[in-house]
Amino acid sequence: MTERTTRKFQLCLVLAVGFLVPFVRSLGIFLGIWHPGPATGYRFIRAISFELVGLLCLYIVLRYQRKRFRDIGLSLPIRLAELGHSFALFFGALFGSTLLHFILTLFYVSPGRRLQPSFDRAALFGTTLGVLPVLFALLNPFFEELMVRAFLISEVEAIYRSTALAVFISVALQISYHLYQGLPAALSYIPAFLLFSLYFVRTRRILPVILAHMFMDVSALALYFHHLH
């Protein structure tokens, strides 16, 4: 088995472990096959465990390649300038995604189509603010950005010698497992995912992207519970 074939297998393995189940679940909700109820403590524990297993798989593959997380852009401590970058990424992603979501929503309903019912965020955040939802919101950015951004882009670039292809696959994969939120919402993430990908490609630093993603998740969590209560 050649090195290129081995790296393809390792990439597919990491992506399958990390995202096959989320993609199938997201597609099931999008198609109306599955209607999840409010998230429970058990579901959060299961989700956190699932993401830890995915990160463990990534760690094992990196060790097999004789690499560490710093080789795919994760290094500490974060520089002061990069902290500023993380806030810029957050506000840029928020603006771009909000604008695109507004445009897509208008387009989606303009010909007389009925907008797909909005996703019940209780299935994502639950109905009670506690340690588990917060822990998940803090862990999820590390899980997604290390696997679908830093590792995927690095590996696709190494295998196929194409940064454009790497960015496209990264963004497309992230959209695919956000379909549960509805088509306009899932597509509206394109500016955020594209901005994050281009920043990583330019700087080869993933921690500012992780922090920007974390700001988005924590803000969504806080706004949800503020509105709920």
C-alpha positions as CSV (number, residue, x, y, z in Angstrom):
1,M,0.0,0.0,0.0
2,T,1.5,3.3,-1.1
3,E,1.8,6.3,1.3
4,R,-0.9,8.2,-0.7
5,T,-3.3,5.3,-0.4
6,T,-2.6,4.9,3.3
7,R,-3.3,8.6,3.9
8,K,-6.6,8.4,2.0
9,F,-7.6,5.5,4.2
10,Q,-6.7,7.3,7.3
11,L,-8.6,10.4,6.2
12,C,-11.7,8.4,5.4
13,L,-11.4,6.6,8.7
14,V,-11.2,9.8,10.8
15,L,-14.1,11.4,8.8
16,A,-16.3,8.3,9.1
17,V,-15.7,8.0,12.9
18,G,-16.3,11.7,13.4
19,F,-19.1,12.5,10.9
20,L,-20.9,9.5,9.5
21,V,-23.4,9.4,12.3
22,P,-24.0,13.2,12.5
23,F,-24.5,13.2,8.7
24,V,-27.0,10.4,8.8
25,R,-28.8,11.9,11.7
26,S,-28.9,15.3,10.1
27,L,-30.2,13.9,6.9
28,G,-32.9,12.0,8.7
29,I,-34.1,15.1,10.5
30,F,-33.9,17.2,7.2
31,L,-36.1,14.6,5.4
32,G,-38.6,14.4,8.2
33,I,-37.7,10.7,9.0
34,W,-36.6,11.5,12.6
35,H,-38.1,14.0,15.0
36,P,-35.8,14.3,18.0
37,G,-37.3,15.6,21.3
38,P,-35.6,18.0,23.6
39,A,-32.0,17.1,24.4
40,T,-31.5,15.3,27.7
41,G,-28.5,14.9,30.0
42,Y,-28.0,11.4,28.6
43,R,-28.0,12.8,25.0
44,F,-25.3,15.4,26.0
45,I,-23.2,12.7,27.7
46,R,-23.5,10.6,24.5
47,A,-22.6,13.5,22.3
48,I,-19.6,14.5,24.4
49,S,-18.4,10.9,24.5
50,F,-18.9,10.6,20.7
51,E,-16.7,13.7,20.1
52,L,-14.0,12.5,22.5
53,V,-13.9,9.2,20.6
54,G,-13.5,11.1,17.3
55,L,-10.7,13.2,18.7
56,L,-9.0,10.1,20.1
57,C,-9.2,8.6,16.6
58,L,-7.6,11.7,15.2
59,Y,-4.9,11.5,17.8
60,I,-4.1,7.9,17.0
61,V,-3.9,8.6,13.2
62,L,-1.6,11.6,13.9
63,R,0.6,9.4,16.1
64,Y,0.7,6.8,13.3
65,Q,1.9,9.6,10.9
66,R,4.4,10.6,13.6
67,K,2.7,14.0,14.0
68,R,1.2,15.9,16.8
69,F,-1.7,18.3,17.0
70,R,0.7,21.2,16.6
71,D,1.6,19.8,13.1
72,I,-2.0,20.6,12.0
73,G,-2.0,24.1,13.5
74,L,-2.9,23.7,17.2
75,S,-0.3,25.3,19.4
76,L,-0.4,27.1,22.7
77,P,-0.3,29.7,24.0
78,I,-2.4,31.9,21.8
79,R,-0.8,35.1,20.7
80,L,-2.4,38.4,21.6
81,A,-2.8,39.3,17.9
82,E,-4.5,35.9,17.2
83,L,-7.0,36.6,20.0
84,G,-7.9,39.7,18.1
85,H,-8.1,37.5,14.9
86,S,-10.6,35.2,16.7
87,F,-13.0,38.1,17.5
88,A,-12.6,39.4,13.9
89,L,-13.4,35.9,12.6
90,F,-16.4,35.7,14.9
91,F,-17.9,39.0,13.8
92,G,-17.1,38.4,10.2
93,A,-18.7,34.9,10.2
94,L,-21.7,36.3,12.1
95,F,-22.3,39.1,9.7
96,G,-21.8,37.0,6.6
97,S,-24.0,34.1,7.8
98,T,-26.8,36.4,9.0
99,L,-26.8,38.3,5.7
100,L,-26.9,35.1,3.6
101,H,-29.5,33.5,5.8
102,F,-31.8,36.6,5.2
103,I,-31.2,36.4,1.5
104,L,-31.8,32.7,1.3
105,T,-35.0,32.9,3.4
106,L,-36.4,35.5,1.0
107,F,-35.5,33.5,-2.0
108,Y,-36.8,30.3,-0.5
109,V,-40.3,31.7,0.2
110,S,-40.5,34.1,-2.7
111,P,-41.9,31.8,-5.4
112,G,-44.6,30.7,-3.0
113,R,-42.7,27.9,-1.4
114,R,-43.4,27.1,2.2
115,L,-40.3,27.5,4.3
116,Q,-39.3,24.3,6.0
117,P,-40.4,24.4,9.7
118,S,-37.6,25.8,11.8
119,F,-35.5,23.4,13.8
120,D,-36.5,23.1,17.4
121,R,-33.4,24.2,19.2
122,A,-34.5,22.4,22.3
123,A,-33.3,19.3,20.5
124,L,-29.9,20.9,20.4
125,F,-29.6,22.8,23.7
126,G,-32.2,21.1,25.9
127,T,-34.6,22.9,28.1
128,T,-32.4,23.4,31.2
129,L,-29.1,25.3,31.3
130,G,-26.5,23.1,33.1
131,V,-23.0,21.9,33.0
132,L,-23.5,19.5,30.2
133,P,-24.8,21.9,27.5
134,V,-22.0,24.3,28.4
135,L,-19.4,21.6,28.3
136,F,-20.6,20.4,24.9
137,A,-20.5,24.0,23.5
138,L,-16.9,24.3,24.7
139,L,-15.8,20.9,23.3
140,N,-17.6,21.0,20.0
141,P,-15.5,23.7,18.4
142,F,-12.3,21.7,19.1
143,F,-13.9,18.6,17.6
144,E,-15.2,20.2,14.4
145,E,-12.3,22.5,13.7
146,L,-9.5,20.0,14.4
147,M,-11.1,17.3,12.3
148,V,-13.0,19.0,9.5
149,R,-10.8,22.0,9.1
150,A,-7.2,21.5,10.2
151,F,-6.8,17.7,9.5
152,L,-9.1,17.4,6.5
153,I,-7.6,20.4,4.7
154,S,-4.1,19.4,5.5
155,E,-4.6,15.9,4.3
156,V,-6.5,16.7,1.1
157,E,-3.8,19.2,0.2
158,A,-1.1,16.6,0.8
159,I,-3.0,13.9,-1.2
160,Y,-4.4,15.9,-4.1
161,R,-2.2,19.0,-4.2
162,S,-5.2,21.3,-4.3
163,T,-6.0,23.9,-1.7
164,A,-9.3,24.8,-3.5
165,L,-10.5,21.2,-3.4
166,A,-9.5,20.9,0.3
167,V,-11.5,24.1,1.2
168,F,-14.5,22.9,-0.9
169,I,-14.7,19.5,0.8
170,S,-14.3,21.0,4.3
171,V,-17.1,23.5,3.7
172,A,-19.4,21.0,2.0
173,L,-18.9,18.4,4.8
174,Q,-19.8,20.9,7.5
175,I,-22.9,22.0,5.6
176,S,-24.0,18.4,5.2
177,Y,-24.2,17.7,8.9
178,H,-26.0,21.0,9.6
179,L,-28.9,20.2,7.3
180,Y,-31.0,19.3,10.3
181,Q,-31.5,23.1,10.8
182,G,-33.2,23.4,7.4
183,L,-31.7,24.2,4.0
184,P,-31.5,28.0,4.3
185,A,-29.9,27.8,7.8
186,A,-27.4,25.1,6.6
187,L,-26.4,27.1,3.5
188,S,-26.2,30.3,5.5
189,Y,-23.1,28.9,7.3
190,I,-21.1,29.0,4.0
191,P,-19.6,32.4,4.7
192,A,-18.5,31.4,8.2
193,F,-17.0,28.0,7.1
194,L,-15.3,29.6,4.1
195,L,-13.9,32.4,6.2
196,F,-12.6,29.9,8.8
197,S,-11.1,27.7,6.0
198,L,-9.3,30.6,4.3
199,Y,-7.9,31.9,7.5
200,F,-6.5,28.5,8.3
201,V,-5.1,28.1,4.8
202,R,-3.4,31.5,5.1
203,T,-2.0,31.2,8.6
204,R,-1.9,27.5,9.4
205,R,-3.2,28.3,12.9
206,I,-6.4,26.7,14.0
207,L,-6.8,28.0,17.6
208,P,-8.2,31.4,16.6
209,V,-10.7,29.5,14.4
210,I,-11.6,27.3,17.3
211,L,-12.2,30.3,19.6
212,A,-14.3,32.1,16.9
213,H,-16.4,28.9,16.5
214,M,-16.7,28.7,20.3
215,F,-17.9,32.3,20.5
216,M,-20.6,31.4,18.0
217,D,-21.7,28.3,19.9
218,V,-21.7,29.9,23.3
219,S,-23.5,33.0,22.0
220,A,-26.2,30.7,20.4
221,L,-26.5,28.8,23.7
222,A,-26.8,32.0,25.7
223,L,-29.3,33.6,23.4
224,Y,-31.5,30.5,23.3
225,F,-31.7,30.3,27.1
226,H,-32.2,34.0,27.5
227,H,-35.1,33.8,25.1
228,L,-36.4,30.6,26.7
229,H,-36.5,32.0,30.2
